[in-house]
Amino acid sequence: MPGLKPFTERLGDLSLFSGQFAWQVFKRPFEGRELIRQMDEIGTKSLVLVLVTGCAIGVVLSMQSRGTLARFGAEAVLPSMLALAVVKEIGPVITSLVLAGRLGAGIAAELGSMRVTEQIDALEVAALNPFRHLVVTRVLACIVMFPLLTVACNLVALGGGYLEALLSSELDYRLFVDQAFASLRLSDLIFSTAKTGVFGFIVAITGCNFGFKVRGGTREVGQAAMQAVVVSSLLVLVANVVLVRISLMLFG
């Protein structure tokens, strides 16, 4: 299995890189200004993409589900089904995968370019800590912003689902809201949103790892960006399986 060894080596390297993050994250001085800048960069520039994704999810899921539910005389449960599907699984996972495509590649390309142009080496020569300034701030920003972007995606998805229901059956919005949120528990809302913080950590730490350790030129930077997207997307899907199992054990 020729491809297994490089993959396991990469996972091991990623684990060590994550350990270095855990060691550096609590050390002073804290890069507060850079953290806020990264949060703005991640949140503001990803918001439109997330909102369009959420609207598409809600409209398509409502259209696809309506016909199936109508065949069983269960069209009235559409708001509940839509809310459960979006809030518990589809919203968090799709949002994280979309952000993995944008942020994973962007972070890896940015740090990789800084590495091959020796900007990171210049920070080290200037007695600055490039890991804390470049990696820790980006990872923390993703951990904070992923849940917020997921909430925005979920709300827009439910709005898109209601819009489709309104155009198809003139469903009253108060009935839609009552049925949608009556099926959700507080634990569903909290855990499903909070787990995207884990996804944010995975996407950011993977992108930083691939970008921070680039060696070579622009070709290697492009390869690092592509690999960061692939690995982070796979890890998000695997982590989601584990987290769903944990949620079922804790909350049923």
Protein Blocks (a to p, Z undefined) as FASTA:
>chain_A
ZZlmmmmmmmmmmmmmmmmmmmmmmpccddfklmmmmmmmmmmmmmmmmmmmmmmmmmmm
mmmmmmmmmmnopmmmmmmmmmmmmmmmmmmmmmmmmmmmmmmmmmmmmmmmmmmnommm
mmmmnopafklmmmmmmmmmmmmmmmmmmmmmmmmmmmmmmmmmmmmnopafklmmmmmm
mmpcfklmmmmmmmmmmmmmmmmmmmmmmmmmggcdfklmmmmmmmmmmmmmmmmmmmmm
mmmmmmmmmnZZ
